[in-house]
């Protein structure tokens, strides 16, 4: 049974990303852009911007990171945890 277009698309891209991840591990290098994110200010819960001056203390920041860097971060944690566990045996 063949996958529908979106499923096949994601599967092929994930297979390519594993090759990139393996190369990064072998070379010991992560692109600098993986550490970049975009910070978005959000109004804090319970803050009412109506009828008063809004200050910087009324906001909190969230960082938007590329999904692929988050996937690689998770894989790296799993890989490092596995290595530490194996070395302690």
C-alpha positions in Angstrom: 0.0 0.0 0.0 1.4 3.4 -0.9 1.2 6.4 1.3 -0.8 9.4 0.4 1.1 12.4 -0.9 1.7 14.3 2.4 2.8 11.1 4.3 5.2 10.2 1.6 6.5 13.7 1.4 7.3 13.8 5.2 8.8 10.3 5.2 11.2 11.2 2.4 12.3 14.4 4.1 12.8 12.7 7.4 15.0 10.1 5.8 17.1 12.9 4.3 17.3 14.6 7.7 18.7 11.5 9.3 21.5 11.5 6.8 22.2 15.2 7.7 22.0 14.3 11.4 24.5 11.4 11.0 26.9 13.7 9.1 26.7 16.3 11.9 27.4 13.6 14.5 30.4 12.2 12.6 31.9 15.6 11.9 31.1 17.0 15.3 29.7 20.2 13.8 26.3 21.8 14.1 25.4 24.8 11.8 25.2 28.1 13.7 21.7 28.7 12.3 20.4 25.8 14.5 21.0 28.0 17.5 19.0 30.9 16.2 15.4 31.6 17.1 12.9 34.4 16.7 11.5 35.9 20.0 7.9 37.0 20.0 6.5 39.2 22.8 3.2 38.0 24.2 0.9 39.8 26.6 1.0 37.9 29.9 -2.1 36.1 31.1 -4.2 38.4 33.3 -2.7 41.6 32.0 -5.3 44.0 30.7 -3.9 46.4 28.1 -7.1 48.3 27.9 -7.3 51.6 29.8 -3.7 51.7 31.0 -0.2 52.1 29.7 1.5 48.9 28.7 5.0 48.4 30.0 7.6 45.8 29.1 6.7 43.9 32.4 3.3 43.2 30.9 4.9 40.9 28.3 6.7 37.6 28.2 8.8 36.3 25.4 8.6 33.0 23.6 11.3 31.7 21.2 10.3 30.2 17.9 13.0 27.8 16.8 13.1 25.8 13.6 11.4 22.4 14.0 14.3 20.6 12.5 16.7 21.9 15.1 14.3 20.8 17.9 14.2 17.3 16.3 18.0 17.2 16.2 18.3 18.5 19.7 16.0 15.7 21.0 18.0 13.0 19.0 21.3 14.4 20.4 19.9 14.1 24.0 18.8 10.5 23.4 22.1 9.6 21.7 24.2 11.2 24.5 22.0 9.6 27.2 22.5 6.2 25.6 26.3 6.6 25.4 26.5 7.7 29.1 24.4 4.7 30.2 26.5 2.3 28.1 29.8 3.7 29.5 28.6 3.3 33.1 27.9 -0.4 32.6 
